[in-house]
Amino acid sequence: METLLLMVLCGGGFLVAYHTYGRFLARKIFKLDDRAAVPSKELADGIDYVPAKKGIIFGHHFTSIAGTGPIVGPAIGIIWGWVPAILWVVFGSIFMGAVHDFGSLVVSIRNEGTSISEVAAKYINKRVRFIFFVIIFFTLWIVIAIFGVVIAVVFKSYPESVLSVWLQLPIAIALGHAVYKKNRNITLATIVAVTAMYLTVGLGAYIEIKWPGSLSIPDFAWMPATGMWTILLLIYAWIASTLPVNILLQPRDYINAWQLFVAMALIVGGIAVASVGGDLSMAAPAFNPTPEGAPSMWPFLFVTIACGAISGFHSLVASGTSPKQVSNERDTLFIGYGSMLMEGALAILVIICVGAGIGMAYKLNDGTILTGGAAWNEHYATWGSASGLGAKLTAFVTGAANIIGALKLPPIVGTAVMGVFVASFAGTTLDTSVRLQRYVISELTTDLKLKALSNRWVATSIAVITGAMLAFATGADGKGAMKLWPLFGSVNQLLAALALLVISMYLKKKGGLKYILTAVPCAAILTMTCWALTLQLTAEETGFFAQKNWLLAAIGTTVLALAVWMVIETVIVFAKGSAKED
């Protein structure tokens, strides 16, 4: 029953936080006004600035920020014990992550939907804008390259998910056409679209049972399957990111949000049934401070579990695609603060799946079935055995499929549902990231007066080509971004701290002590991230310098120096008593 109680307490905590702290921020700190002008209407262009209903934009925003982040982070962070992981997700989401996302969205909307970089130029200075651009470009560069291979790995491991993921595209286009062109009832259109999507999930599972491997791309002598999938996915991302947002991106993200709700409902139902039946208990240890080969929990827990608690990538979505679609300023509480709490709830379910679900049954290569602590210890024996991309995804899909199995669904269906869920969410992050990188490139080239590079086709091409260059930098398997992946967690959390820094300066300009509610989380995550990044660079045996990994050492040192520079610039402006507006 501990897993059921844990789920109920955490879920209840998120609901209470939304209706208390969230509403306090909306009314007293940001003072939302439903009569305020919004960029989606003032700058409507039918391509990027397109007003949307609150439910639809929530779906887009949530699926864009979530991706596989709240899966892979908790799936490795639990190695230090499920209690630290749960505490960080719950309190991090409420007091850091949701505040960060909400604040980024509000500040961007009040500045014509521009990026957090442009907002930084206004409330700090123009030098800071360039620092932000560099860090953001680097972050999105890795995300674009890595999420292509994430989906490729899912397709290779769970071929039953392939058909459904691709058939979601025409379903999404049809949904967008029905809602925006034909003015159909949204509720009815949603029911039809989601039903069609799950029929494709069942079809994919049936085909895989009937003709195993028929949905897979084989490895070629000149290019592995993961490389082929990565190319196809980047081509798709280019198309999706240049189309008007309401044709594909927005409706696809919306139905993916419903996919999440269904998947979460299945997991919640499975947890309830399995817990009452006595078949589900935590196989993971409550505390495990020194797992073999792992870095110290302090500070690495706080950069390993990112999206489930706080993530800098969220500020890019909140100041990128989402503010250009919000049709009423008061909707930002639900979209910004609410979606982060929903992501926290997802991270809690992931922790239960990998902490308890994996203990229900874990199949070894020789066919042996392990259960309980033996199953968990087999998968999480060492840091190396649990930290690989495939290991993280396997832990979640296996645990979730086991839990859903308590509802008497066939194992292949549970695996298909979870495989499609993971691949679909990675896909929304990929196409949103390419679009965000396009915005970054367009803003930067416009500032540099390179107008020819700022149109959406050229800027998107630069985003996709640079992502492909990184993906294939180490070979035809498309896994080149893995070389830079060790830095991503720290850089991503550093970006979150810097976004909170900008929001704090915005609130400081408004007067009073409101900025303390963002400055304290900023100081906390900045300390943890700089600490972690410094250890990554200088640790005696495992540090980048000690291992003579000059690429990561150079990039890590540069990013850390840029962050320190930005903090110094901000402190100088803050000390003057008012933010300088250039």
C-alpha positions as CSV (number, residue, x, y, z in Angstrom):
1,M,0.0,0.0,0.0
2,E,3.0,2.3,0.4
3,T,3.1,3.0,-3.4
4,L,-0.6,3.9,-3.5
5,L,-0.3,6.2,-0.4
6,L,2.8,7.8,-2.0
7,M,1.0,8.5,-5.2
8,V,-2.1,10.0,-3.5
9,L,0.0,12.2,-1.1
10,C,2.1,13.6,-3.9
11,G,-0.8,14.1,-6.3
12,G,-2.8,15.8,-3.5
13,G,0.2,18.0,-2.7
14,F,0.4,19.2,-6.3
15,L,-3.3,20.1,-6.3
16,V,-3.0,22.1,-3.1
17,A,0.1,23.9,-4.3
18,Y,-1.7,24.9,-7.5
19,H,-4.7,26.4,-5.7
20,T,-2.6,28.1,-3.0
21,Y,0.9,29.1,-4.0
22,G,0.1,29.1,-7.7
23,R,-2.9,31.4,-7.3
24,F,-0.8,33.6,-4.9
25,L,1.8,34.1,-7.6
26,A,-0.8,34.9,-10.2
27,R,-2.7,37.4,-8.2
28,K,-0.1,39.1,-5.9
29,I,3.2,38.6,-7.7
30,F,2.6,38.7,-11.4
31,K,-0.9,40.3,-11.2
32,L,-2.4,38.7,-14.2
33,D,-4.9,40.7,-16.1
34,D,-7.4,39.1,-18.5
35,R,-7.8,42.5,-20.3
36,A,-4.1,42.8,-21.1
37,A,-3.0,42.7,-24.7
38,V,-1.2,39.5,-25.7
39,P,1.2,38.9,-28.6
40,S,-0.8,36.1,-30.2
41,K,-3.5,38.7,-31.1
42,E,-1.4,41.9,-31.4
43,L,1.2,40.3,-33.7
44,A,-1.0,37.5,-35.3
45,D,0.7,36.3,-38.5
46,G,-0.9,32.9,-39.0
47,I,2.4,31.1,-38.7
48,D,3.9,31.5,-35.3
49,Y,1.6,34.0,-33.6
50,V,-1.7,32.1,-33.5
51,P,-4.1,32.5,-30.6
52,A,-5.3,29.1,-29.2
53,K,-7.8,27.9,-26.6
54,K,-6.4,27.3,-23.2
55,G,-6.7,23.5,-23.4
56,I,-5.0,23.3,-26.7
57,I,-2.1,25.5,-25.8
58,F,-1.7,23.5,-22.5
59,G,-1.4,20.4,-24.5
60,H,1.3,21.9,-26.8
61,H,3.2,23.5,-23.9
62,F,3.1,20.4,-21.6
63,T,4.2,17.9,-24.3
64,S,6.9,20.2,-25.5
65,I,8.5,20.7,-22.0
66,A,8.0,17.1,-21.0
67,G,9.6,15.0,-23.8
68,T,11.4,12.1,-22.2
69,G,13.0,14.4,-19.5
70,P,10.7,13.4,-16.6
71,I,11.4,9.7,-17.6
72,V,15.1,9.5,-18.1
73,G,16.0,11.8,-15.1
74,P,14.0,10.0,-12.4
75,A,14.9,6.6,-14.0
76,I,18.6,7.2,-13.1
77,G,18.1,9.6,-10.1
78,I,16.4,6.9,-8.1
79,I,19.7,5.1,-7.8
80,W,20.4,7.3,-4.8
81,G,17.1,6.1,-3.2
82,W,13.4,6.8,-3.9
83,V,13.0,9.2,-0.9
84,P,15.5,11.8,-2.1
85,A,14.1,11.5,-5.6
86,I,10.5,12.0,-4.5
87,L,11.4,15.0,-2.2
88,W,13.3,16.8,-4.9
89,V,10.5,16.3,-7.5
90,V,7.7,17.4,-5.2
91,F,9.4,20.5,-3.6
92,G,11.4,21.3,-6.7
93,S,8.3,21.4,-8.9
94,I,6.3,23.5,-6.5
95,F,8.8,26.1,-5.5
96,M,11.3,26.2,-8.3
97,G,10.2,24.5,-11.6
98,A,6.6,25.8,-11.7
99,V,7.7,29.3,-10.6
100,H,10.5,29.3,-13.3
101,D,8.1,28.1,-16.1
102,F,5.2,30.4,-15.0
103,G,7.5,33.4,-14.7
104,S,9.3,32.8,-18.1
105,L,5.9,32.6,-19.8
106,V,4.5,35.8,-18.2
107,V,7.6,37.9,-18.8
108,S,7.8,36.8,-22.4
109,I,4.1,37.6,-23.1
110,R,4.6,41.0,-21.6
111,N,7.6,41.5,-24.0
112,E,5.9,40.6,-27.4
113,G,6.5,36.9,-27.0
114,T,10.3,37.3,-27.4
115,S,12.9,34.8,-26.1
116,I,14.3,35.0,-22.6
117,S,17.5,36.2,-24.3
118,E,15.8,39.4,-25.6
119,V,14.1,39.9,-22.2
120,A,17.5,39.7,-20.5
121,A,18.8,42.5,-22.8
122,K,15.9,44.7,-21.7
123,Y,16.1,44.1,-17.9
124,I,19.9,43.6,-17.5
125,N,21.9,44.7,-20.6
126,K,22.7,43.7,-24.2
127,R,25.9,41.9,-23.3
128,V,23.9,39.4,-21.3
129,R,21.7,38.8,-24.3
130,F,24.7,37.4,-26.2
131,I,25.7,35.2,-23.3
132,F,22.2,33.8,-23.2
133,F,22.2,33.2,-26.9
134,V,25.4,31.1,-26.8
135,I,24.1,29.0,-23.9
136,I,20.7,28.5,-25.4
137,F,22.1,27.6,-28.9
138,F,24.3,25.0,-27.3
139,T,21.5,23.6,-25.2
140,L,19.1,23.3,-28.2
141,W,21.9,22.0,-30.4
142,I,22.3,19.0,-28.1
143,V,18.6,18.5,-27.7
144,I,17.9,18.4,-31.4
145,A,20.7,15.9,-32.0
146,I,20.0,13.7,-29.0
147,F,16.2,13.5,-29.3
148,G,16.5,12.2,-32.8
149,V,18.5,9.3,-31.6
150,V,16.2,8.8,-28.5
151,I,13.3,8.2,-30.8
152,A,15.5,6.0,-33.0
153,V,16.4,3.9,-30.0
154,V,12.8,3.5,-29.0
155,F,11.8,2.5,-32.6
156,K,14.6,-0.1,-32.6
157,S,13.8,-1.4,-29.1
158,Y,10.0,-1.3,-29.5
159,P,9.1,-1.6,-33.2
160,E,5.4,-1.9,-32.3
161,S,5.5,1.8,-31.7
162,V,6.7,2.8,-35.1
163,L,3.4,2.7,-37.0
164,S,1.4,4.7,-34.4
165,V,3.9,7.5,-34.1
166,W,4.0,8.2,-37.8
167,L,0.2,7.8,-38.2
168,Q,-0.3,10.5,-35.6
169,L,0.8,13.0,-38.1
170,P,-2.2,12.7,-40.5
171,I,-4.5,12.4,-37.5
172,A,-3.1,15.6,-36.1
173,I,-3.4,17.5,-39.4
174,A,-7.0,16.3,-39.7
175,L,-7.7,17.5,-36.2
176,G,-6.2,20.9,-36.9
177,H,-8.2,21.2,-40.1
178,A,-11.5,20.2,-38.4
179,V,-11.0,22.7,-35.6
180,Y,-9.5,25.7,-37.4
181,K,-11.0,25.3,-40.9
182,K,-14.3,23.6,-40.4
183,N,-15.0,25.0,-36.9
184,R,-16.0,21.5,-35.6
185,N,-16.7,20.9,-31.9
186,I,-13.4,20.5,-30.2
187,T,-14.6,17.8,-27.7
188,L,-16.0,15.6,-30.5
189,A,-13.0,16.2,-32.7
190,T,-10.7,15.3,-29.8
191,I,-12.6,12.0,-29.0
192,V,-12.3,11.0,-32.7
193,A,-8.6,11.9,-32.9
194,V,-7.6,10.1,-29.7
195,T,-9.7,7.0,-30.6
196,A,-8.0,6.9,-34.0
197,M,-4.6,7.2,-32.4
198,Y,-5.2,4.3,-30.0
199,L,-6.5,2.2,-32.8
200,T,-3.1,2.7,-34.5
201,V,-1.4,1.6,-31.3
202,G,-3.4,-1.6,-31.3
203,L,-2.7,-2.1,-35.0
204,G,1.1,-1.7,-34.4
205,A,1.0,-4.3,-31.6
206,Y,-1.0,-6.7,-33.8
207,I,1.4,-6.3,-36.7
208,E,4.4,-6.9,-34.5
209,I,2.8,-10.1,-33.1
210,K,1.7,-11.3,-36.5
211,W,4.9,-10.4,-38.4
212,P,7.7,-9.7,-35.9
213,G,10.2,-7.1,-37.0
214,S,8.2,-6.0,-40.1
215,L,8.0,-2.4,-38.8
216,S,11.7,-2.1,-38.1
217,I,14.3,-0.6,-40.4
218,P,17.2,-3.0,-40.8
219,D,20.8,-2.2,-40.2
220,F,22.7,-1.5,-43.4
221,A,26.4,-2.0,-44.0
222,W,26.8,1.8,-44.5
223,M,24.3,3.0,-41.9
224,P,22.7,1.4,-38.8
225,A,19.0,1.7,-38.2
226,T,19.4,4.4,-35.6
227,G,21.2,6.6,-38.2
228,M,18.4,6.1,-40.8
229,W,15.7,7.0,-38.3
230,T,17.7,10.0,-37.1
231,I,17.8,11.4,-40.7
232,L,14.1,10.8,-41.3
233,L,13.2,12.4,-38.0
234,L,15.3,15.5,-38.7
235,I,13.6,15.9,-42.1
236,Y,10.3,15.6,-40.4
237,A,11.4,18.2,-37.8
238,W,12.3,20.6,-40.6
239,I,8.9,20.3,-42.2
240,A,7.0,20.6,-38.9
241,S,9.0,23.6,-37.8
242,T,8.3,25.6,-40.9
243,L,4.6,24.9,-41.2
244,P,2.1,27.3,-39.5
245,V,1.9,26.2,-35.9
246,N,-1.8,25.3,-36.0
247,I,-1.4,22.9,-38.9
248,L,0.7,20.2,-37.3
249,L,2.7,21.2,-34.2
250,Q,-0.2,22.5,-32.1
251,P,-2.8,19.7,-32.8
252,R,-0.1,16.9,-32.6
253,D,1.0,18.2,-29.2
254,Y,-2.6,18.4,-28.1
255,I,-3.5,14.8,-28.9
256,N,-0.1,13.7,-27.4
257,A,-1.3,15.4,-24.2
258,W,-4.3,13.2,-24.2
259,Q,-2.1,10.3,-24.9
260,L,-0.2,11.2,-21.7
261,F,-3.5,11.5,-19.7
262,V,-4.5,8.0,-20.9
263,A,-1.0,6.6,-20.1
264,M,-1.0,8.2,-16.7
265,A,-4.5,7.0,-16.0
266,L,-3.5,3.4,-16.9
267,I,-0.5,3.6,-14.6
268,V,-2.5,5.2,-11.8
269,G,-5.2,2.4,-12.2
270,G,-2.5,-0.2,-12.3
271,I,-0.8,1.1,-9.1
272,A,-4.2,1.1,-7.3
273,V,-5.1,-2.4,-8.4
274,A,-1.6,-3.9,-7.8
275,S,-1.3,-2.1,-4.4
276,V,-4.7,-3.3,-3.1
277,G,-3.8,-6.8,-4.4
278,G,-0.5,-6.7,-2.5
279,D,1.6,-7.2,-5.6
280,L,3.3,-3.8,-5.6
281,S,5.8,-2.4,-3.2
282,M,9.0,-0.5,-3.5
283,A,11.9,-2.7,-4.6
284,A,14.3,0.2,-4.7
285,P,15.9,1.2,-1.4
286,A,14.6,4.3,0.4
287,F,18.1,5.7,0.7
288,N,21.2,4.6,-1.2
289,P,23.8,7.4,-0.8
290,T,26.8,5.6,-2.2
291,P,25.8,3.4,-5.3
292,E,28.8,1.8,-7.1
293,G,30.4,4.1,-9.6
294,A,28.0,7.0,-9.0
295,P,29.0,10.6,-8.3
296,S,27.9,12.0,-4.9
297,M,24.2,12.7,-4.5
298,W,25.0,16.2,-3.5
299,P,24.9,18.0,-5.9
300,F,24.4,15.5,-8.8
301,L,20.8,14.5,-7.8
302,F,19.7,18.1,-8.7
303,V,21.2,18.1,-12.2
304,T,20.2,14.4,-12.9
305,I,16.5,14.8,-12.2
306,A,15.8,18.0,-14.1
307,C,12.5,18.1,-16.0
308,G,10.6,16.5,-13.2
309,A,11.6,19.3,-10.8
310,I,13.1,22.3,-12.8
311,S,14.6,22.5,-16.2
312,G,16.1,25.4,-18.2
313,F,14.7,24.0,-21.4
314,H,11.3,24.9,-20.2
315,S,12.1,28.6,-20.2
316,L,12.9,28.2,-23.9
317,V,9.4,26.8,-24.6
318,A,7.8,29.3,-22.2
319,S,9.5,32.2,-24.0
320,G,9.4,30.6,-27.5
321,T,6.4,28.8,-29.0
322,S,3.9,29.1,-26.1
323,P,3.7,32.9,-25.5
324,K,3.0,33.3,-29.2
325,Q,-0.2,31.3,-28.8
326,V,-1.7,32.2,-25.4
327,S,-4.9,34.1,-26.0
328,N,-5.5,35.4,-22.5
329,E,-2.9,36.4,-19.9
330,R,-4.8,34.7,-17.1
331,D,-4.4,31.4,-18.9
332,T,-0.7,31.5,-18.0
333,L,-1.3,30.1,-14.5
334,F,-2.8,26.9,-15.9
335,I,-0.4,26.7,-18.8
336,G,2.9,27.6,-17.0
337,Y,2.4,26.7,-13.4
338,G,-0.1,23.9,-14.0
339,S,1.9,22.0,-16.7
340,M,5.0,21.9,-14.5
341,L,3.0,20.4,-11.7
342,M,1.6,17.9,-14.1
343,E,5.1,17.0,-15.2
344,G,6.1,16.6,-11.5
345,A,3.1,14.1,-11.2
346,L,4.5,12.2,-14.2
347,A,7.9,12.1,-12.7
348,I,6.4,10.6,-9.5
349,L,4.7,7.9,-11.5
350,V,8.0,7.2,-13.3
351,I,9.7,6.8,-9.9
352,I,7.1,4.3,-8.8
353,C,7.4,2.5,-12.2
354,V,11.1,2.1,-11.9
355,G,11.2,1.7,-8.1
356,A,8.3,-0.7,-7.7
357,G,7.0,-1.8,-11.1
358,I,10.4,-3.2,-12.2
359,G,10.3,-5.5,-9.1
360,M,7.1,-7.2,-10.3
361,A,9.0,-9.0,-13.0
362,Y,12.4,-8.5,-14.7
363,K,13.4,-10.8,-17.5
364,L,17.1,-11.6,-18.1
365,N,18.6,-12.5,-21.4
366,D,18.6,-16.2,-20.5
367,G,14.9,-16.1,-19.7
368,T,15.2,-16.0,-15.9
369,I,12.6,-13.9,-14.2
370,L,13.7,-11.8,-11.2
371,T,11.3,-10.1,-8.8
372,G,11.5,-7.7,-5.8
373,G,14.9,-6.3,-4.7
374,A,16.8,-8.8,-6.8
375,A,15.1,-7.4,-10.0
376,W,15.9,-3.8,-9.0
377,N,19.5,-4.6,-8.0
378,E,20.1,-6.4,-11.3
379,H,19.2,-3.3,-13.3
380,Y,20.7,-0.8,-10.9
381,A,23.8,-2.7,-9.8
382,T,26.1,0.1,-10.8
383,W,25.9,3.6,-12.1
384,G,27.1,2.4,-15.5
385,S,24.5,-0.3,-15.8
386,A,21.7,2.2,-15.1
387,S,22.8,5.4,-16.7
388,G,22.7,4.5,-20.4
389,L,19.9,5.8,-22.6
390,G,18.6,2.3,-23.3
391,A,18.8,1.3,-19.7
392,K,16.7,4.3,-18.6
393,L,14.0,3.7,-21.2
394,T,14.0,0.0,-20.5
395,A,13.5,0.5,-16.7
396,F,10.5,2.7,-17.3
397,V,8.8,0.8,-20.1
398,T,9.3,-2.5,-18.2
399,G,8.1,-1.2,-14.9
400,A,5.1,0.6,-16.5
401,A,4.1,-2.4,-18.6
402,N,4.2,-4.6,-15.4
403,I,2.0,-2.2,-13.5
404,I,-0.5,-1.8,-16.4
405,G,-0.5,-5.6,-16.5
406,A,-2.4,-5.5,-13.2
407,L,-5.4,-4.2,-15.3
408,K,-5.2,-7.5,-17.3
409,L,-4.0,-5.9,-20.5
410,P,-1.8,-8.1,-22.7
411,P,1.9,-7.4,-22.2
412,I,2.4,-6.5,-25.8
413,V,-0.3,-3.8,-25.5
414,G,1.2,-2.4,-22.4
415,T,4.6,-2.3,-24.0
416,A,3.2,-0.7,-27.2
417,V,1.3,2.0,-25.2
418,M,4.4,2.9,-23.3
419,G,6.7,2.7,-26.3
420,V,4.4,5.0,-28.4
421,F,4.1,7.3,-25.3
422,V,7.9,7.7,-25.0
423,A,8.6,8.1,-28.7
424,S,5.7,10.6,-29.2
425,F,6.9,12.8,-26.4
426,A,10.4,12.7,-27.7
427,G,9.0,13.7,-31.1
428,T,7.2,16.8,-29.6
429,T,10.4,17.9,-28.0
430,L,12.4,17.4,-31.2
431,D,10.1,19.5,-33.5
432,T,9.6,22.2,-30.8
433,S,13.3,22.4,-30.3
434,V,14.0,22.9,-34.0
435,R,11.3,25.6,-34.0
436,L,12.9,27.3,-30.9
437,Q,16.4,27.1,-32.5
438,R,14.9,28.8,-35.6
439,Y,13.6,31.6,-33.3
440,V,17.1,31.9,-31.7
441,I,18.9,32.0,-35.0
442,S,16.4,34.5,-36.4
443,E,16.7,36.8,-33.4
444,L,20.5,36.6,-33.4
445,T,20.9,37.2,-37.2
446,T,18.4,40.1,-37.1
447,D,20.5,41.7,-34.3
448,L,23.6,41.2,-36.4
449,K,21.8,42.6,-39.5
450,L,22.1,39.3,-41.4
451,K,18.6,39.5,-42.7
452,A,19.1,36.8,-45.3
453,L,19.7,34.2,-42.6
454,S,16.6,35.1,-40.5
455,N,13.7,33.9,-42.6
456,R,12.1,30.7,-41.3
457,W,13.3,28.4,-44.0
458,V,17.0,29.3,-43.8
459,A,17.0,29.6,-40.0
460,T,15.3,26.2,-39.7
461,S,17.8,24.7,-42.2
462,I,20.7,26.0,-40.1
463,A,19.1,24.4,-37.0
464,V,18.6,21.0,-38.6
465,I,22.0,20.9,-40.4
466,T,23.9,21.8,-37.3
467,G,22.0,19.2,-35.3
468,A,22.7,16.6,-38.0
469,M,26.4,17.5,-37.9
470,L,26.5,16.8,-34.2
471,A,24.4,13.7,-34.5
472,F,26.8,12.1,-37.1
473,A,30.0,13.6,-35.8
474,T,31.2,10.2,-34.5
475,G,29.8,7.9,-37.1
476,A,26.7,6.7,-39.0
477,D,24.8,5.6,-36.0
478,G,23.6,9.2,-35.3
479,K,24.8,9.1,-31.7
480,G,27.4,11.9,-31.9
481,A,25.5,14.0,-29.4
482,M,26.3,11.4,-26.7
483,K,29.8,12.9,-26.6
484,L,28.4,16.1,-25.2
485,W,25.6,14.6,-23.2
486,P,27.6,14.5,-19.9
487,L,27.5,18.2,-19.9
488,F,23.8,18.6,-20.8
489,G,22.4,18.2,-17.3
490,S,24.6,20.9,-15.8
491,V,24.1,23.3,-18.7
492,N,20.4,22.8,-18.7
493,Q,20.1,23.5,-15.0
494,L,22.4,26.5,-15.4
495,L,20.0,27.8,-18.0
496,A,17.2,27.5,-15.4
497,A,19.1,29.5,-12.9
498,L,19.9,32.2,-15.4
499,A,16.2,32.4,-16.5
500,L,15.2,32.8,-12.8
501,L,17.8,35.5,-12.6
502,V,16.1,37.4,-15.5
503,I,12.7,36.9,-13.9
504,S,14.0,38.2,-10.6
505,M,15.3,41.4,-12.4
506,Y,11.9,41.8,-14.0
507,L,10.2,41.7,-10.6
508,K,12.8,43.9,-9.1
509,K,12.0,46.6,-11.7
510,K,8.3,46.3,-10.6
511,G,9.3,47.4,-7.1
512,G,9.0,45.8,-3.7
513,L,10.4,42.5,-2.5
514,K,8.5,40.2,-4.9
515,Y,11.8,39.2,-6.6
516,I,12.8,37.2,-3.5
517,L,10.4,34.4,-4.5
518,T,12.4,33.8,-7.7
519,A,15.8,35.0,-6.4
520,V,16.0,32.3,-3.7
521,P,15.3,29.4,-6.1
522,C,17.8,31.0,-8.5
523,A,20.5,31.1,-5.9
524,A,19.8,27.5,-4.8
525,I,19.9,26.0,-8.3
526,L,22.8,28.2,-9.4
527,T,24.9,27.0,-6.4
528,M,24.1,23.3,-7.1
529,T,24.7,23.6,-10.8
530,C,28.0,25.5,-10.6
531,W,29.1,23.0,-7.9
532,A,28.3,20.0,-10.1
533,L,29.9,21.6,-13.2
534,T,33.0,22.4,-11.2
535,L,33.2,18.8,-10.0
536,Q,32.7,17.5,-13.6
537,L,35.7,19.6,-14.7
538,T,38.1,19.1,-11.8
539,A,37.4,15.8,-10.0
540,E,40.7,14.0,-9.4
541,E,40.0,10.8,-11.3
542,T,36.7,11.3,-13.2
543,G,36.9,15.0,-14.1
544,F,37.2,16.1,-17.7
545,F,40.7,17.5,-17.2
546,A,41.9,14.4,-15.3
547,Q,40.6,12.2,-18.2
548,K,42.1,14.6,-20.8
549,N,38.7,15.0,-22.4
550,W,39.6,18.4,-23.8
551,L,36.4,18.9,-25.7
552,L,34.1,18.7,-22.7
553,A,36.7,20.5,-20.5
554,A,36.8,23.4,-23.0
555,I,33.0,23.6,-23.4
556,G,32.3,23.2,-19.7
557,T,34.8,25.9,-18.7
558,T,33.4,28.3,-21.3
559,V,29.8,27.8,-20.2
560,L,30.8,28.2,-16.5
561,A,32.7,31.4,-17.3
562,L,29.8,32.8,-19.3
563,A,27.4,32.1,-16.4
564,V,29.7,33.8,-13.9
565,W,30.0,36.7,-16.3
566,M,26.2,37.0,-16.6
567,V,25.7,36.8,-12.8
568,I,28.3,39.6,-12.3
569,E,26.6,41.8,-14.9
570,T,23.3,41.2,-13.1
571,V,24.6,42.0,-9.7
572,I,26.1,45.2,-10.9
573,V,22.7,46.3,-12.4
574,F,20.9,45.1,-9.3
575,A,23.3,47.1,-7.0
576,K,22.4,50.3,-8.9
577,G,18.9,50.0,-7.5
578,S,17.0,49.7,-10.8
579,A,17.3,47.6,-13.9
580,K,18.9,49.3,-16.9
581,E,16.7,49.4,-19.9
582,D,18.6,49.6,-23.2
